[in-house]
């Protein structure tokens, strides 16, 4: 029940702030709730061609904070964190997997797929709702709906 409420809050935050972030020439990569030493964290991961600067993060943080104060989609207390995706950028939607074809990736599945839950290799393409990854052992067409997490593997 709490996970469902958190998912609704995350989607509400996404709807409230995404247009602003896109208008600023950036992409909202990920919205997530985490728990840190100081309590709950609402984390927004943003990106743009050429990379995100500290000034970008500060600007987005200030404006998003105002937007969230007005709409109050999360009644509990939290700290807002706006960050870049880093070199090992998370892959969220199918469009990310299409965009980063040819790159090294690490994928984790929710359930075993062909006796594995972790795949590390070259992202070849998206085909019929599956993410095609070539590992050192074989090539796998992993259904997108069972991928729990994916990220670039630069380091």
C-alpha positions, 0 to 999 in steps of 0.5 A, a space after each residue: 500500500 505504501 509503495 503504491 502511494 509512493 509511486 503515485 507521488 513520484 508520478 505526480 512530481 514527474 507531471 508537475 516538473 517535467 514541462 519546466 525541465 524540458 523548457 529549460 533544455 534538459 531531460 528528466 531522467 528519473 524521479 525517485 524516493 530514497 531514504 538517507 541519514 537525514 530522512 526521506 529524499 526526493 531525488 530528481 536526475 536531470 541531463 542535457 546534451 553536453 552534461 549537467 552543470 552545478 548551476 543547472 542543478 541549483 536552478 532546477 532545484 530552486 524552481 522545482 522546490 517552489 512548484 512542489 511547495 505550491 502543489 504539495 504532492 508529498 505531505 511527509 517531510 523530505 529533502 529535495 536533491 537534484 543531480 546529474 545521472 553521472 557517467 553510468 547513467 540509468 536507463 529508464 524507458 525504452 527510448 533510453 535503450 534505443 538511444 544508447 544502442 552500441 554502449 556497454 550496459 548492465 541490466 538486472 531483471 526482476 525474475 530470472 531470464 534464461 537462468 540469469 538475473 544480471 546481464 553485462 554487455 553491449 546494448 545492440 537494439 530494441 526489438 519487439 519490446 525486448 532489449 537485445 544485449 550481447 554478452 561474452 557468452 551469448 546474445 539475449 533479447 530480454 523483455 523490457 517489462 522484466 528489467 528492474 534496473 539498467 544503466 550504462 557501464 562506462 567504468 
